Amino acid sequence: MLDTQPDEGYTTADGRKIGGVAMEMKNITLRFGGVVAIKDISFDIRWGEVRAIIGPNGAGKSSMLNVISGFYNPQEGEVIYKGYRRPRMRPYQVARTGIARTFQNIALFEGMSVLDNIMTGRLNHMKANIFQQAMWWGKAQKEEEENREKVEKVIDFLEIQHIRKTPVARLPYGLKKRVELARALAAEPSILLLDEPMAGMNVEEKEDMCRFILDVNDEFGTTIVLIEHDMGVVMDLSDRVVVMDYGKKIGDGTPDEVRNNEEVIKAYLGVTDD
């Protein structure tokens, strides 16, 4: 455990209380052969906030999200979670610590119903053995009933009751995105990672997704880490923003601080010193 001073957090401009540090990325460097995807980046994530990671294409944003979720292990640096240095872990082990995610490219089981897809988000909460599950008796029966109740609450929360028995393959893109969010929420994460949750959506679908993300943060108290290219969405949703470019961090602060950062403006608008 780290020897740190107590952190009381801070209060946002709209009066919400943000807690102390949940996770800290310290001097993270990630290489793929001779390619450096992330170069010596440090930033923190605080309990209860919406923390955005932005940057041009190829900046290393998804690679950073993959480090947080355990898909990649950096060659240098440390991930500090809940005050402890996190050892090398597989993604399923990271998920058991209270971290869930959605993907840039939808990763659902197309042949399964919406309900069954969301139920897979409860796997880490299921303790019955294979024999008990196959026979569906005793502990397995009680466990499934409890998990199904949790899933039904998520379905109601995201307003997808009308498609709960529909095969995912028959759903339009926007609803598939919402089902993927539902599956991640079913895991009851402390930290939810969203990789471009609004990508490919029309205006109405984006508005719905923004509302649900804010509700998840506000009603469940879930800490959210968000990658998104729509700057209007980022500035409206986020408490703090970290900006990456070519694997480096070029900005970090509130939305107002970031939008007025000259280096960030150059990276996005291509403004030269001349």
Secondary structure as UniProt FT lines:
FT   STRAND          10..11
FT   TURN            13..14
FT   STRAND          17..18
FT   STRAND          21..32
FT   TURN            33..34
FT   STRAND          35..46
FT   TURN            47..48
FT   STRAND          50..54
FT   TURN            57..58
FT   HELIX           61..68
FT   TURN            69..70
FT   STRAND          76..81
FT   TURN            82..83
FT   STRAND          84..85
FT   HELIX           91..96
FT   TURN            97..98
FT   STRAND          99..101
FT   TURN            110..111
FT   HELIX           114..119
FT   HELIX           120..125
FT   HELIX           130..135
FT   HELIX           139..157
FT   TURN            158..159
FT   HELIX           161..163
FT   TURN            164..165
FT   HELIX           168..170
FT   HELIX           173..186
FT   STRAND          191..195
FT   TURN            197..200
FT   HELIX           203..219
FT   STRAND          223..227
FT   HELIX           231..237
FT   STRAND          240..245
FT   TURN            246..247
FT   STRAND          248..253
FT   HELIX           255..259
FT   HELIX           262..269
//
